[in-house]
Amino acid sequence: MNRIYGAFSHLTPGIDPVENRPREAAVALLFIQQDKPRLLMIKRSIRDGDPWSGQMAFPGGHREGSESLVETAKRETFEEIGVDLSTARFLGTLPPLRLPERLNLPQMVIHPFGFELEAAPKTTANVEVAAVHSFSLSDLFDGVGRGEFVWQNNNRPITLPEVRLGGVKIWGISLRIIDQMMGRL
């Protein structure tokens, strides 16, 4: 787990890495310390009007009011899956990622924050979450389930990377965050 800790920039909790960006969101990468460390993710519920409907994601969402981005990640994690991160070990942040403009999605900057949990948490999914999954970090590092798929963007096929593990597909911004973390190790 110390290897994971080294991937994150070490900021003081509550300090935002980037100020004054439009449509900012924060996500929590939850690392579970067990015999074999695992990464917890959610599968979003299928909902009309949600451009990420049914996709694998990290708990998170938009900043409210004057809260810091790390507070946003903690609040959203509690709201979405009932996990209180107040006693979790804060690992730091990865560089923010901007959604590609070509995707015709809301323009947004995603701020990933890492947290370490000593054991698998009891989760309670809200209406935004269809399921909670965890994946072996060694499988992710070893490239298990890596491949590509063709995604239709405005009737234009785009080949994108994916990871298929545990019966689900991880791709898009969530996979970019995972790859960014692994590239820093």
Steps between C-alpha positions, in 0.01 A plus 500: 500500500798734548550477124149639447564779752797614289281556192309785660615858550494582866281800566356609829142369519261780416738684267386508138764418237335728242282802573223667299434234236147467358299185572742340742441154635693286746520122520630264767732213415445261790783253559413211727794361695454122513719199422486621142427874475186590306352808334131572563280635219131552437276413208274795436125442477335532162325836505360726227707810444814355662778485239687244715193286563588135566877558488768407751619799700647615827275645769490875450323799362482878479625744759230672707537853624839580650601145590847387396538237233618239750190577711294448184656155445430402862141631496415337170648167613281506809191603303550242223619192690473584871876486568630759748855600405567712808729233647644371170865568425517787251753407228494824300387599154573416141518779241156619390363373170284693255233315305584501127298762312434263210262292709214754507482464879479774760843665531644394830824463689524186717720506811592147623583453870637181654395347831612180670256286698628226731216261413222466246231747606133423542333687215147627451438613143268794433283538185799620294688172555396164357785298659831523683798300369859456609790396280836349583775758454731227378250413222487865396882532508544174308261612224245225563192561283667774292369552152327742268145557384332718238284782634265696274537878538252684277497201262880508488672189636780562750721219632551540874687304768307294751550261790251216548508357851235344720240513224523878451677735259719785627570768239491874439600745771504227766758299307699818431516560876615142565761523224620835631546349846684195365722719282616689809608184683 
